[in-house]
Amino acid sequence: MRYTQTTLKKIEELFSEIDYTIRYEKGNFQSGSCLVENRRIAVVNRFFDTEARINCLMEILATLEFQPETLSEKSQELIEKWKRE
């Protein structure tokens, strides 16, 4: 997988499709996902570069439960490409 802004945008769209909000916040913390008052939020450190953001979001995605069949074709292709690597 190439670590570009385009790839990051595709991953952000995928998170949107599974009803997760991505927030880029500053601070000294580990990135991750959480459920706050029934809102699905993935929090990523604002100071991460593009590669670190992609890696972090893909790690979070691996822990989430969702139905790949409900995603758009582009998102399904992205997940398949990621699984092959």
C-alpha positions as CSV (number, residue, x, y, z in Angstrom):
1,M,0.0,0.0,0.0
2,R,1.3,3.4,-0.9
3,Y,1.4,6.0,1.9
4,T,-0.1,9.0,0.2
5,Q,-2.8,11.6,1.0
6,T,-5.0,9.9,-1.5
7,T,-4.8,6.6,0.4
8,L,-5.5,8.4,3.6
9,K,-8.6,10.0,2.1
10,K,-9.8,6.5,0.9
11,I,-9.4,5.2,4.5
12,E,-11.2,8.2,5.9
13,E,-14.1,7.5,3.5
14,L,-14.2,3.9,4.6
15,F,-14.5,4.9,8.2
16,S,-17.3,7.2,7.3
17,E,-19.1,4.3,5.6
18,I,-19.0,2.3,8.8
19,D,-20.2,5.3,10.8
20,Y,-17.0,6.2,12.5
21,T,-15.8,9.7,13.0
22,I,-12.0,10.3,12.7
23,R,-10.7,13.1,14.9
24,Y,-7.1,14.4,14.6
25,E,-6.2,15.8,18.1
26,K,-3.0,17.1,19.5
27,G,-1.6,15.7,22.7
28,N,0.6,13.0,24.2
29,F,-1.5,9.9,23.8
30,Q,-1.9,6.6,22.1
31,S,-4.2,6.7,19.1
32,G,-7.2,4.4,19.1
33,S,-10.9,4.1,18.8
34,C,-13.6,4.4,21.4
35,L,-17.3,4.6,22.0
36,V,-18.4,7.7,23.8
37,E,-22.1,8.1,24.5
38,N,-22.8,5.8,21.6
39,R,-20.7,7.8,19.2
40,R,-18.1,5.9,17.3
41,I,-14.9,7.9,17.2
42,A,-11.3,7.0,16.1
43,V,-8.8,9.4,17.6
44,V,-5.4,9.9,15.9
45,N,-2.6,12.2,17.0
46,R,-2.5,15.3,14.9
47,F,1.3,15.4,14.8
48,F,1.5,12.0,13.0
49,D,2.7,12.1,9.4
50,T,0.7,10.5,6.6
51,E,2.3,7.1,6.9
52,A,1.7,6.9,10.7
53,R,-1.9,8.1,10.3
54,I,-2.6,5.4,7.7
55,N,-0.9,2.7,9.9
56,C,-2.8,3.8,12.9
57,L,-6.2,3.8,11.1
58,M,-5.5,0.4,9.6
59,E,-4.7,-1.0,13.1
60,I,-8.0,0.5,14.4
61,L,-9.9,-0.9,11.4
62,A,-8.6,-4.4,12.1
63,T,-10.2,-4.3,15.5
64,L,-13.6,-3.2,14.4
65,E,-16.5,-5.4,13.5
66,F,-18.4,-4.5,10.3
67,Q,-19.9,-6.2,7.2
68,P,-17.6,-5.6,4.2
69,E,-20.6,-6.3,1.9
70,T,-22.2,-3.1,3.0
71,L,-19.3,-1.0,1.9
72,S,-18.8,0.7,-1.5
73,E,-16.9,-1.1,-4.1
74,K,-13.9,1.2,-3.7
75,S,-13.8,0.5,0.0
76,Q,-14.1,-3.3,-0.5
77,E,-11.2,-3.1,-3.0
78,L,-9.1,-1.2,-0.5
79,I,-9.7,-3.8,2.2
80,E,-8.8,-6.7,-0.2
81,K,-5.6,-4.9,-1.2
82,W,-4.7,-4.4,2.4
83,K,-5.4,-8.0,3.3
84,R,-3.1,-9.2,0.5
85,E,-0.1,-7.3,1.8
